[in-house]
Structure formats: structure tokens, C-alpha cells
């Protein structure tokens, strides 16, 4: 997959197609690793659309010194 779709619907279609390709690829092969990485990347893009980043209001407190 060279260029990622930009809409949720097109990402979901790409995800479905990638899952089918992964299921048809022999487990443990380099090709399986590549398609698994593609599935994960698509899932990240879907998550970005569904849950945009939250703006933090303050700085995280420092842990107590030991």
C-alpha cells in the first residue's frame, strides 16, 4: 500500500483487504510480517480519525525523589 486513504470508510475498506491478504499469507514468513505491519499502520490511522489527540492541560508531576 503506497498511499493511505484519508477517510474512515476508505481506511476500513483497506483494513478489510489487508486482513484478507494477511489471512492468505503463510504465518512466519517475511511477507506475513510486512502485511501485519500494514494492518497495524491502518489501525493507527483509523484510531487517529476516531479519537483525535487530547490536549493536556498541565505538566505531569515529577515522581518523588528516592
PDB file of N, CA, C and O in Angstrom:
ATOM      1  N   UNK A   1       0.856  -1.167   0.000  1.00  0.00           N
ATOM      2  CA  UNK A   1       0.000   0.000   0.000  1.00  0.00           C
ATOM      3  C   UNK A   1       0.904   1.233   0.000  1.00  0.00           C
ATOM      4  O   UNK A   1       1.673   1.441   0.938  1.00  0.00           O
ATOM      5  N   UNK A   2       0.815   2.021  -1.016  1.00  0.00           N
ATOM      6  CA  UNK A   2       1.717   3.152  -1.135  1.00  0.00           C
ATOM      7  C   UNK A   2       1.158   4.412  -0.498  1.00  0.00           C
ATOM      8  O   UNK A   2       1.856   5.093   0.253  1.00  0.00           O
ATOM      9  N   UNK A   3      -0.086   4.725  -0.790  1.00  0.00           N
ATOM     10  CA  UNK A   3      -0.683   5.936  -0.240  1.00  0.00           C
ATOM     11  C   UNK A   3      -1.910   5.551   0.580  1.00  0.00           C
ATOM     12  O   UNK A   3      -2.792   4.843   0.094  1.00  0.00           O
ATOM     13  N   UNK A   4      -1.960   6.019   1.820  1.00  0.00           N
ATOM     14  CA  UNK A   4      -3.076   5.694   2.709  1.00  0.00           C
ATOM     15  C   UNK A   4      -4.323   6.474   2.322  1.00  0.00           C
ATOM     16  O   UNK A   4      -4.247   7.659   1.998  1.00  0.00           O
ATOM     17  N   UNK A   5      -5.472   5.803   2.358  1.00  0.00           N
ATOM     18  CA  UNK A   5      -6.727   6.527   2.181  1.00  0.00           C
ATOM     19  C   UNK A   5      -6.905   7.523   3.329  1.00  0.00           C
ATOM     20  O   UNK A   5      -6.288   7.376   4.384  1.00  0.00           O
ATOM     21  N   UNK A   6      -7.736   8.518   3.123  1.00  0.00           N
ATOM     22  CA  UNK A   6      -7.880   9.561   4.135  1.00  0.00           C
ATOM     23  C   UNK A   6      -9.187   9.513   4.900  1.00  0.00           C
ATOM     24  O   UNK A   6      -9.282  10.101   5.978  1.00  0.00           O
ATOM     25  N   UNK A   7     -10.190   8.838   4.384  1.00  0.00           N
ATOM     26  CA  UNK A   7     -11.468   8.801   5.090  1.00  0.00           C
ATOM     27  C   UNK A   7     -11.579   7.512   5.887  1.00  0.00           C
ATOM     28  O   UNK A   7     -10.918   6.520   5.580  1.00  0.00           O
ATOM     29  N   UNK A   8     -12.416   7.535   6.909  1.00  0.00           N
ATOM     30  CA  UNK A   8     -12.598   6.344   7.735  1.00  0.00           C
ATOM     31  C   UNK A   8     -13.118   5.184   6.893  1.00  0.00           C
ATOM     32  O   UNK A   8     -12.644   4.056   7.031  1.00  0.00           O
ATOM     33  N   UNK A   9     -14.094   5.453   6.017  1.00  0.00           N
ATOM     34  CA  UNK A   9     -14.651   4.381   5.183  1.00  0.00           C
ATOM     35  C   UNK A   9     -13.592   3.756   4.285  1.00  0.00           C
ATOM     36  O   UNK A   9     -13.525   2.533   4.162  1.00  0.00           O
ATOM     37  N   UNK A  10     -12.768   4.582   3.659  1.00  0.00           N
ATOM     38  CA  UNK A  10     -11.738   4.026   2.786  1.00  0.00           C
ATOM     39  C   UNK A  10     -10.666   3.288   3.593  1.00  0.00           C
ATOM     40  O   UNK A  10     -10.116   2.289   3.128  1.00  0.00           O
ATOM     41  N   UNK A  11     -10.371   3.779   4.799  1.00  0.00           N
ATOM     42  CA  UNK A  11      -9.432   3.060   5.668  1.00  0.00           C
ATOM     43  C   UNK A  11     -10.003   1.713   6.103  1.00  0.00           C
ATOM     44  O   UNK A  11      -9.284   0.716   6.158  1.00  0.00           O
ATOM     45  N   UNK A  12     -11.296   1.689   6.409  1.00  0.00           N
ATOM     46  CA  UNK A  12     -11.924   0.424   6.805  1.00  0.00           C
ATOM     47  C   UNK A  12     -11.885  -0.580   5.651  1.00  0.00           C
ATOM     48  O   UNK A  12     -11.662  -1.769   5.876  1.00  0.00           O
ATOM     49  N   UNK A  13     -12.099  -0.113   4.424  1.00  0.00           N
ATOM     50  CA  UNK A  13     -12.003  -0.997   3.259  1.00  0.00           C
ATOM     51  C   UNK A  13     -10.579  -1.508   3.079  1.00  0.00           C
ATOM     52  O   UNK A  13     -10.370  -2.692   2.811  1.00  0.00           O
ATOM     53  N   UNK A  14      -9.602  -0.622   3.226  1.00  0.00           N
ATOM     54  CA  UNK A  14      -8.199  -1.022   3.118  1.00  0.00           C
ATOM     55  C   UNK A  14      -7.846  -2.023   4.219  1.00  0.00           C
ATOM     56  O   UNK A  14      -7.098  -2.972   3.982  1.00  0.00           O
ATOM     57  N   UNK A  15      -8.382  -1.810   5.417  1.00  0.00           N
ATOM     58  CA  UNK A  15      -8.137  -2.711   6.547  1.00  0.00           C
ATOM     59  C   UNK A  15      -8.704  -4.097   6.254  1.00  0.00           C
ATOM     60  O   UNK A  15      -8.039  -5.109   6.479  1.00  0.00           O
ATOM     61  N   UNK A  16      -9.937  -4.135   5.752  1.00  0.00           N
ATOM     62  CA  UNK A  16     -10.563  -5.412   5.409  1.00  0.00           C
ATOM     63  C   UNK A  16      -9.729  -6.162   4.366  1.00  0.00           C
ATOM     64  O   UNK A  16      -9.491  -7.363   4.501  1.00  0.00           O
ATOM     65  N   UNK A  17      -9.287  -5.446   3.327  1.00  0.00           N
ATOM     66  CA  UNK A  17      -8.481  -6.075   2.282  1.00  0.00           C
ATOM     67  C   UNK A  17      -7.143  -6.567   2.831  1.00  0.00           C
ATOM     68  O   UNK A  17      -6.682  -7.649   2.468  1.00  0.00           O
ATOM     69  N   UNK A  18      -6.525  -5.780   3.698  1.00  0.00           N
ATOM     70  CA  UNK A  18      -5.241  -6.171   4.287  1.00  0.00           C
ATOM     71  C   UNK A  18      -5.406  -7.397   5.186  1.00  0.00           C
ATOM     72  O   UNK A  18      -4.544  -8.275   5.200  1.00  0.00           O
ATOM     73  N   UNK A  19      -6.509  -7.459   5.933  1.00  0.00           N
ATOM     74  CA  UNK A  19      -6.759  -8.632   6.776  1.00  0.00           C
ATOM     75  C   UNK A  19      -6.924  -9.891   5.926  1.00  0.00           C
ATOM     76  O   UNK A  19      -6.443 -10.960   6.302  1.00  0.00           O
ATOM     77  N   UNK A  20      -7.597  -9.770   4.786  1.00  0.00           N
ATOM     78  CA  UNK A  20      -7.754 -10.917   3.878  1.00  0.00           C
ATOM     79  C   UNK A  20      -6.399 -11.370   3.350  1.00  0.00           C
ATOM     80  O   UNK A  20      -6.120 -12.568   3.294  1.00  0.00           O
ATOM     81  N   UNK A  21      -5.550 -10.406   2.959  1.00  0.00           N
ATOM     82  CA  UNK A  21      -4.219 -10.763   2.465  1.00  0.00           C
ATOM     83  C   UNK A  21      -3.381 -11.404   3.563  1.00  0.00           C
ATOM     84  O   UNK A  21      -2.649 -12.361   3.311  1.00  0.00           O
ATOM     85  N   UNK A  22      -3.489 -10.879   4.781  1.00  0.00           N
ATOM     86  CA  UNK A  22      -2.736 -11.461   5.897  1.00  0.00           C
ATOM     87  C   UNK A  22      -3.188 -12.891   6.162  1.00  0.00           C
ATOM     88  O   UNK A  22      -2.361 -13.771   6.403  1.00  0.00           O
ATOM     89  N   UNK A  23      -4.498 -13.128   6.117  1.00  0.00           N
ATOM     90  CA  UNK A  23      -5.027 -14.472   6.366  1.00  0.00           C
ATOM     91  C   UNK A  23      -4.565 -15.466   5.299  1.00  0.00           C
ATOM     92  O   UNK A  23      -4.444 -16.661   5.570  1.00  0.00           O
ATOM     93  N   UNK A  24      -4.309 -14.971   4.088  1.00  0.00           N
ATOM     94  CA  UNK A  24      -3.890 -15.846   2.993  1.00  0.00           C
ATOM     95  C   UNK A  24      -2.373 -16.026   2.921  1.00  0.00           C
ATOM     96  O   UNK A  24      -1.879 -16.781   2.084  1.00  0.00           O
ATOM     97  N   UNK A  25      -1.638 -15.341   3.786  1.00  0.00           N
ATOM     98  CA  UNK A  25      -0.175 -15.385   3.763  1.00  0.00           C
ATOM     99  C   UNK A  25       0.325 -16.361   4.821  1.00  0.00           C
ATOM    100  O   UNK A  25      -0.161 -16.351   5.951  1.00  0.00           O
ATOM    101  N   UNK A  26       1.302 -17.212   4.460  1.00  0.00           N
ATOM    102  CA  UNK A  26       1.818 -18.182   5.428  1.00  0.00           C
ATOM    103  C   UNK A  26       2.418 -17.502   6.670  1.00  0.00           C
ATOM    104  O   UNK A  26       3.215 -16.569   6.567  1.00  0.00           O
ATOM    105  N   UNK A  27       2.015 -17.991   7.823  1.00  0.00           N
ATOM    106  CA  UNK A  27       2.489 -17.477   9.102  1.00  0.00           C
ATOM    107  C   UNK A  27       3.998 -17.677   9.217  1.00  0.00           C
ATOM    108  O   UNK A  27       4.529 -18.713   8.816  1.00  0.00           O
ATOM    109  N   UNK A  28       4.675 -16.684   9.764  1.00  0.00           N
ATOM    110  CA  UNK A  28       6.110 -16.794   9.998  1.00  0.00           C
ATOM    111  C   UNK A  28       6.978 -16.354   8.831  1.00  0.00           C
ATOM    112  O   UNK A  28       8.204 -16.361   8.942  1.00  0.00           O
ATOM    113  N   UNK A  29       6.370 -15.972   7.714  1.00  0.00           N
ATOM    114  CA  UNK A  29       7.153 -15.526   6.566  1.00  0.00           C
ATOM    115  C   UNK A  29       7.395 -14.021   6.637  1.00  0.00           C
ATOM    116  O   UNK A  29       6.725 -13.301   7.377  1.00  0.00           O
ATOM    117  N   UNK A  30       8.362 -13.568   5.855  1.00  0.00           N
ATOM    118  CA  UNK A  30       8.638 -12.134   5.783  1.00  0.00           C
ATOM    119  C   UNK A  30       7.422 -11.395   5.230  1.00  0.00           C
ATOM    120  O   UNK A  30       7.103 -10.295   5.680  1.00  0.00           O
ATOM    121  N   UNK A  31       6.750 -11.995   4.263  1.00  0.00           N
ATOM    122  CA  UNK A  31       5.549 -11.376   3.685  1.00  0.00           C
ATOM    123  C   UNK A  31       4.472 -11.198   4.752  1.00  0.00           C
ATOM    124  O   UNK A  31       3.763 -10.191   4.760  1.00  0.00           O
ATOM    125  N   UNK A  32       4.348 -12.176   5.655  1.00  0.00           N
ATOM    126  CA  UNK A  32       3.361 -12.072   6.738  1.00  0.00           C
ATOM    127  C   UNK A  32       3.715 -10.904   7.658  1.00  0.00           C
ATOM    128  O   UNK A  32       2.838 -10.143   8.066  1.00  0.00           O
ATOM    129  N   UNK A  33       4.985 -10.767   7.979  1.00  0.00           N
ATOM    130  CA  UNK A  33       5.422  -9.653   8.832  1.00  0.00           C
ATOM    131  C   UNK A  33       5.097  -8.310   8.182  1.00  0.00           C
ATOM    132  O   UNK A  33       4.648  -7.380   8.852  1.00  0.00           O
ATOM    133  N   UNK A  34       5.328  -8.217   6.874  1.00  0.00           N
ATOM    134  CA  UNK A  34       5.048  -6.963   6.167  1.00  0.00           C
ATOM    135  C   UNK A  34       3.560  -6.633   6.175  1.00  0.00           C
ATOM    136  O   UNK A  34       3.182  -5.492   6.441  1.00  0.00           O
ATOM    137  N   UNK A  35       2.719  -7.612   5.889  1.00  0.00           N
ATOM    138  CA  UNK A  35       1.284  -7.347   5.856  1.00  0.00           C
ATOM    139  C   UNK A  35       0.753  -7.083   7.264  1.00  0.00           C
ATOM    140  O   UNK A  35      -0.172  -6.289   7.435  1.00  0.00           O
ATOM    141  N   UNK A  36       1.326  -7.737   8.269  1.00  0.00           N
ATOM    142  CA  UNK A  36       0.909  -7.469   9.653  1.00  0.00           C
ATOM    143  C   UNK A  36       1.251  -6.027  10.037  1.00  0.00           C
ATOM    144  O   UNK A  36       0.475  -5.370  10.730  1.00  0.00           O
ATOM    145  N   UNK A  37       2.402  -5.538   9.591  1.00  0.00           N
ATOM    146  CA  UNK A  37       2.779  -4.145   9.850  1.00  0.00           C
ATOM    147  C   UNK A  37       1.835  -3.192   9.124  1.00  0.00           C
ATOM    148  O   UNK A  37       1.490  -2.135   9.653  1.00  0.00           O
ATOM    149  N   UNK A  38       1.418  -3.561   7.920  1.00  0.00           N
ATOM    150  CA  UNK A  38       0.470  -2.730   7.175  1.00  0.00           C
ATOM    151  C   UNK A  38      -0.876  -2.669   7.894  1.00  0.00           C
ATOM    152  O   UNK A  38      -1.479  -1.601   8.002  1.00  0.00           O
ATOM    153  N   UNK A  39      -1.347  -3.817   8.385  1.00  0.00           N
ATOM    154  CA  UNK A  39      -2.608  -3.855   9.141  1.00  0.00           C
ATOM    155  C   UNK A  39      -2.505  -2.934  10.355  1.00  0.00           C
ATOM    156  O   UNK A  39      -3.417  -2.153  10.626  1.00  0.00           O
ATOM    157  N   UNK A  40      -1.402  -3.026  11.078  1.00  0.00           N
ATOM    158  CA  UNK A  40      -1.217  -2.187  12.268  1.00  0.00           C
ATOM    159  C   UNK A  40      -1.204  -0.705  11.909  1.00  0.00           C
ATOM    160  O   UNK A  40      -1.801   0.107  12.616  1.00  0.00           O
ATOM    161  N   UNK A  41      -0.532  -0.348  10.825  1.00  0.00           N
ATOM    162  CA  UNK A  41      -0.467   1.057  10.411  1.00  0.00           C
ATOM    163  C   UNK A  41      -1.852   1.585  10.041  1.00  0.00           C
ATOM    164  O   UNK A  41      -2.190   2.726  10.357  1.00  0.00           O
ATOM    165  N   UNK A  42      -2.643   0.763   9.378  1.00  0.00           N
ATOM    166  CA  UNK A  42      -4.007   1.170   9.028  1.00  0.00           C
ATOM    167  C   UNK A  42      -4.826   1.360  10.299  1.00  0.00           C
ATOM    168  O   UNK A  42      -5.600   2.312  10.401  1.00  0.00           O
ATOM    169  N   UNK A  43      -4.662   0.461  11.267  1.00  0.00           N
ATOM    170  CA  UNK A  43      -5.400   0.579  12.532  1.00  0.00           C
ATOM    171  C   UNK A  43      -5.041   1.869  13.268  1.00  0.00           C
ATOM    172  O   UNK A  43      -5.903   2.488  13.892  1.00  0.00           O
ATOM    173  N   UNK A  44      -3.786   2.271  13.200  1.00  0.00           N
ATOM    174  CA  UNK A  44      -3.365   3.527  13.827  1.00  0.00           C
ATOM    175  C   UNK A  44      -4.057   4.707  13.146  1.00  0.00           C
ATOM    176  O   UNK A  44      -4.527   5.623  13.820  1.00  0.00           O
ATOM    177  N   UNK A  45      -4.119   4.687  11.822  1.00  0.00           N
ATOM    178  CA  UNK A  45      -4.784   5.769  11.089  1.00  0.00           C
ATOM    179  C   UNK A  45      -6.270   5.834  11.433  1.00  0.00           C
ATOM    180  O   UNK A  45      -6.826   6.923  11.579  1.00  0.00           O
ATOM    181  N   UNK A  46      -6.910   4.685  11.560  1.00  0.00           N
ATOM    182  CA  UNK A  46      -8.328   4.649  11.941  1.00  0.00           C
ATOM    183  C   UNK A  46      -8.494   5.244  13.337  1.00  0.00           C
ATOM    184  O   UNK A  46      -9.406   6.036  13.573  1.00  0.00           O
ATOM    185  N   UNK A  47      -7.617   4.865  14.254  1.00  0.00           N
ATOM    186  CA  UNK A  47      -7.691   5.392  15.624  1.00  0.00           C
ATOM    187  C   UNK A  47      -7.497   6.904  15.645  1.00  0.00           C
ATOM    188  O   UNK A  47      -8.143   7.599  16.428  1.00  0.00           O
ATOM    189  N   UNK A  48      -6.620   7.417  14.798  1.00  0.00           N
ATOM    190  CA  UNK A  48      -6.403   8.872  14.742  1.00  0.00           C
ATOM    191  C   UNK A  48      -7.675   9.602  14.326  1.00  0.00           C
ATOM    192  O   UNK A  48      -7.974  10.687  14.826  1.00  0.00           O
ATOM    193  N   UNK A  49      -8.415   8.997  13.412  1.00  0.00           N
ATOM    194  CA  UNK A  49      -9.663   9.617  12.960  1.00  0.00           C
ATOM    195  C   UNK A  49     -10.736   9.511  14.042  1.00  0.00           C
ATOM    196  O   UNK A  49     -11.458  10.472  14.307  1.00  0.00           O
ATOM    197  N   UNK A  50     -10.834   8.337  14.662  1.00  0.00           N
ATOM    198  CA  UNK A  50     -11.896   8.098  15.641  1.00  0.00           C
ATOM    199  C   UNK A  50     -11.655   8.818  16.956  1.00  0.00           C
ATOM    200  O   UNK A  50     -12.606   9.272  17.592  1.00  0.00           O
ATOM    201  N   UNK A  51     -10.408   8.930  17.372  1.00  0.00           N
ATOM    202  CA  UNK A  51     -10.086   9.559  18.649  1.00  0.00           C
ATOM    203  C   UNK A  51      -8.924  10.526  18.469  1.00  0.00           C
ATOM    204  O   UNK A  51      -7.767  10.147  18.653  1.00  0.00           O
ATOM    205  N   UNK A  52      -9.221  11.769  18.112  1.00  0.00           N
ATOM    206  CA  UNK A  52      -8.145  12.745  17.952  1.00  0.00           C
ATOM    207  C   UNK A  52      -7.380  12.935  19.262  1.00  0.00           C
ATOM    208  O   UNK A  52      -7.921  12.669  20.336  1.00  0.00           O
ATOM    209  N   UNK A  53      -6.132  13.390  19.186  1.00  0.00           N
ATOM    210  CA  UNK A  53      -5.333  13.559  20.400  1.00  0.00           C
ATOM    211  C   UNK A  53      -5.976  14.532  21.387  1.00  0.00           C
ATOM    212  O   UNK A  53      -6.629  15.502  21.003  1.00  0.00           O
ATOM    213  N   UNK A  54      -5.773  14.246  22.641  1.00  0.00           N
ATOM    214  CA  UNK A  54      -6.301  15.086  23.715  1.00  0.00           C
ATOM    215  C   UNK A  54      -5.219  16.082  24.110  1.00  0.00           C
ATOM    216  O   UNK A  54      -4.062  15.708  24.301  1.00  0.00           O
ATOM    217  N   UNK A  55      -5.594  17.338  24.231  1.00  0.00           N
ATOM    218  CA  UNK A  55      -4.634  18.355  24.650  1.00  0.00           C
ATOM    219  C   UNK A  55      -4.517  18.316  26.171  1.00  0.00           C
ATOM    220  O   UNK A  55      -5.514  18.440  26.882  1.00  0.00           O
ATOM    221  N   UNK A  56      -3.314  18.145  26.653  1.00  0.00           N
ATOM    222  CA  UNK A  56      -3.085  18.095  28.089  1.00  0.00           C
ATOM    223  C   UNK A  56      -3.093  19.503  28.664  1.00  0.00           C
ATOM    224  O   UNK A  56      -2.572  20.434  28.050  1.00  0.00           O
ATOM    225  N   UNK A  57      -3.677  19.652  29.829  1.00  0.00           N
ATOM    226  CA  UNK A  57      -3.816  20.971  30.436  1.00  0.00           C
ATOM    227  C   UNK A  57      -2.608  21.389  31.260  1.00  0.00           C
ATOM    228  O   UNK A  57      -2.349  22.581  31.427  1.00  0.00           O
ATOM    229  N   UNK A  58      -1.893  20.445  31.757  1.00  0.00           N
ATOM    230  CA  UNK A  58      -0.758  20.796  32.604  1.00  0.00           C
ATOM    231  C   UNK A  58       0.374  19.812  32.429  1.00  0.00           C
ATOM    232  O   UNK A  58       0.272  18.826  31.700  1.00  0.00           O
ATOM    233  N   UNK A  59       1.443  20.109  33.114  1.00  0.00           N
ATOM    234  CA  UNK A  59       2.607  19.248  33.068  1.00  0.00           C
ATOM    235  C   UNK A  59       2.422  18.112  34.064  1.00  0.00           C
ATOM    236  O   UNK A  59       1.827  18.297  35.126  1.00  0.00           O
ATOM    237  N   UNK A  60       2.919  16.973  33.724  1.00  0.00           N
ATOM    238  CA  UNK A  60       2.846  15.814  34.596  1.00  0.00           C
ATOM    239  C   UNK A  60       3.712  16.042  35.831  1.00  0.00           C
ATOM    240  O   UNK A  60       4.840  16.520  35.707  1.00  0.00           O
ATOM    241  N   UNK A  61       3.209  15.712  37.017  1.00  0.00           N
ATOM    242  CA  UNK A  61       4.023  15.913  38.227  1.00  0.00           C
ATOM    243  C   UNK A  61       5.251  15.004  38.226  1.00  0.00           C
ATOM    244  O   UNK A  61       5.210  13.873  37.743  1.00  0.00           O
ATOM    245  N   UNK A  62       6.321  15.519  38.769  1.00  0.00           N
ATOM    246  CA  UNK A  62       7.554  14.738  38.878  1.00  0.00           C
ATOM    247  C   UNK A  62       7.374  13.676  39.958  1.00  0.00           C
ATOM    248  O   UNK A  62       6.743  13.939  40.982  1.00  0.00           O
ATOM    249  N   UNK A  63       7.922  12.480  39.743  1.00  0.00           N
ATOM    250  CA  UNK A  63       7.827  11.460  40.792  1.00  0.00           C
ATOM    251  C   UNK A  63       8.664  11.869  41.998  1.00  0.00           C
ATOM    252  O   UNK A  63       9.655  12.584  41.848  1.00  0.00           O
ATOM    253  N   UNK A  64       8.281  11.425  43.185  1.00  0.00           N
ATOM    254  CA  UNK A  64       9.048  11.788  44.387  1.00  0.00           C
ATOM    255  C   UNK A  64      10.464  11.212  44.323  1.00  0.00           C
ATOM    256  O   UNK A  64      10.684  10.128  43.783  1.00  0.00           O
ATOM    257  N   UNK A  65      11.417  11.956  44.881  1.00  0.00           N
ATOM    258  CA  UNK A  65      12.809  11.503  44.915  1.00  0.00           C
ATOM    259  C   UNK A  65      12.931  10.351  45.895  1.00  0.00           C
ATOM    260  O   UNK A  65      12.203  10.274  46.885  1.00  0.00           O
ATOM    261  N   UNK A  66      13.849   9.474  45.606  1.00  0.00           N
ATOM    262  CA  UNK A  66      14.048   8.319  46.498  1.00  0.00           C
ATOM    263  C   UNK A  66      15.169   8.552  47.451  1.00  0.00           C
ATOM    264  O   UNK A  66      15.473   7.685  48.270  1.00  0.00           O
TER     265      UNK A  66
END
